[in-house]
């Protein structure tokens, strides 16, 4: 009985030592890297909260949510082109939504902040948090990139 109890304690001890518990995650180096002080100086408070602290704006507060003009959406921090207006749709969620990003410009990561895995979307140039991807998008791709409007700037198409 004592050996079984020892074995059980040994298994429990080592089962808690998984990669999910590892907080020393290697960080990616981005082309645009600045100090927190510089980002705070360059971004508005809501942009900093979203892009650098992975925050979320309240739904239905972004003027970009109902913007359907032709143009391009860029990262508010580094101006990388992220989304084309052709791929924007009204998801009814209160955040600007797209069925795809410009290839190579948006990074997919994993976010466990609310207790389960979600696909986090980041700017591939500066690492700024944009939003999350869900599998409930339109038939074109089946994806919904749910993006914080404050993480974006819209550049209208020139006529």
C-alpha positions in Angstrom: 0.0 0.0 0.0 2.8 2.4 0.9 4.4 1.8 -2.6 1.1 2.5 -4.3 0.7 5.7 -2.4 4.3 6.8 -3.2 3.8 6.0 -6.9 0.6 8.0 -6.9 2.3 11.0 -5.3 5.1 10.7 -7.8 2.7 10.7 -10.8 0.7 13.7 -9.5 3.9 15.7 -8.9 5.2 15.2 -12.4 1.8 15.5 -14.1 1.7 19.1 -13.0 5.0 19.9 -14.7 3.7 20.4 -18.2 4.3 23.0 -20.9 0.9 24.6 -20.1 2.3 25.6 -16.8 5.4 27.1 -18.4 5.4 30.9 -18.1 8.9 31.4 -19.6 7.6 31.3 -23.1 10.1 32.4 -25.7 9.0 35.6 -27.2 9.2 36.3 -30.9 11.3 39.2 -32.2 9.3 41.5 -34.4 10.5 43.9 -37.2 9.1 46.8 -35.2 10.1 46.6 -31.6 9.8 49.6 -29.2 9.8 50.1 -25.4 6.6 50.3 -23.5 7.3 54.0 -22.8 7.6 54.6 -26.6 4.4 52.7 -27.4 2.6 54.7 -24.6 3.8 57.9 -26.1 2.8 57.0 -29.7 -0.5 55.3 -29.1 -3.8 56.6 -27.6 -4.7 55.0 -24.2 -7.3 52.6 -25.8 -4.8 51.7 -28.6 -2.1 50.9 -26.0 -4.6 48.9 -23.9 -5.6 46.8 -26.9 -2.4 46.5 -29.0 0.2 46.2 -26.2 -1.9 44.7 -23.3 -4.2 42.5 -25.3 -7.3 44.3 -24.2 -10.7 44.4 -25.8 -12.8 47.4 -26.6 -16.5 47.4 -25.9 -18.7 46.1 -28.7 -20.4 48.6 -31.0 -18.0 51.4 -30.0 -15.7 51.5 -33.0 -16.6 53.7 -36.0 -14.9 51.1 -38.2 -17.5 48.5 -37.3 -20.0 49.8 -39.9 -17.4 51.2 -42.3 -17.9 49.6 -45.7 -15.9 52.0 -47.9 -13.3 50.6 -50.3 -9.8 50.7 -48.8 -7.3 49.0 -46.6 -7.1 48.5 -42.9 -3.7 48.9 -41.3 -2.2 48.3 -37.9 -2.7 51.4 -35.8 0.8 50.9 -34.3 3.1 50.2 -37.2 0.9 50.8 -40.3 1.3 47.3 -41.7 -1.5 46.5 -44.2 -3.7 43.8 -42.4 -7.1 43.6 -44.1 -8.8 44.5 -47.4 -12.2 46.1 -47.3 -13.3 43.4 -49.8 -13.0 40.8 -47.0 -15.0 42.8 -44.4 -18.5 41.6 -43.4 -21.1 42.5 -40.8 -20.9 39.7 -38.2 -23.4 41.4 -35.9 -21.0 41.0 -33.0 -20.1 44.7 -32.6 -16.5 44.5 -33.8 -15.1 44.9 -37.3 -15.0 41.4 -38.9 -13.1 40.0 -41.8 -13.1 36.5 -43.4 -9.3 36.6 -44.0 -6.2 38.7 -43.6 -3.6 39.9 -46.1 -1.4 36.9 -46.4 1.7 36.9 -44.1 0.7 40.1 -42.2 -1.3 38.6 -39.4 0.1 36.1 -36.9 -2.0 33.4 -35.3 -1.2 32.7 -31.6 -2.9 30.9 -28.8 -4.6 32.8 -25.9 -5.7 31.1 -22.7 -6.7 34.3 -20.8 -10.3 33.2 -20.3 -9.6 29.7 -19.3 -9.6 27.9 -22.7 -7.6 28.1 -25.9 -8.6 30.8 -28.4 -6.8 31.8 -31.6 -5.4 35.2 -31.0 -4.6 37.4 -34.0 -1.5 39.7 -33.9 0.2 42.1 -36.3 3.1 40.1 -37.7 5.3 43.2 -37.9 5.0 44.7 -34.3 3.2 41.9 -32.4 0.2 44.1 -31.6 -2.9 42.3 -30.4 -5.7 42.7 -32.9 -8.4 40.3 -31.8 -9.4 36.7 -32.2 -10.3 34.2 -35.0 -13.5 32.1 -34.8 -14.8 29.3 -37.0 -18.2 30.9 -37.6 -17.5 33.1 -40.5 -19.1 33.3 -44.0 -18.9 30.5 -46.5 -16.0 32.1 -48.3 -13.5 30.9 -45.7 -15.6 29.9 -42.6 -13.4 32.2 -40.5 -14.3 35.3 -38.6 -11.4 37.6 -37.7 -13.1 39.6 -34.9 -10.9 42.7 -34.6 -10.8 45.6 -32.2 -11.4 48.8 -34.2 -8.9 50.8 -32.1 -6.2 48.4 -33.3 -6.8 49.5 -36.9 -6.7 52.6 -39.1 -8.6 52.8 -42.3 -7.0 54.1 -45.5 -9.6 54.8 -48.2 -9.0 53.7 -51.7 -7.9 56.5 -54.0 -10.3 57.3 -56.8 
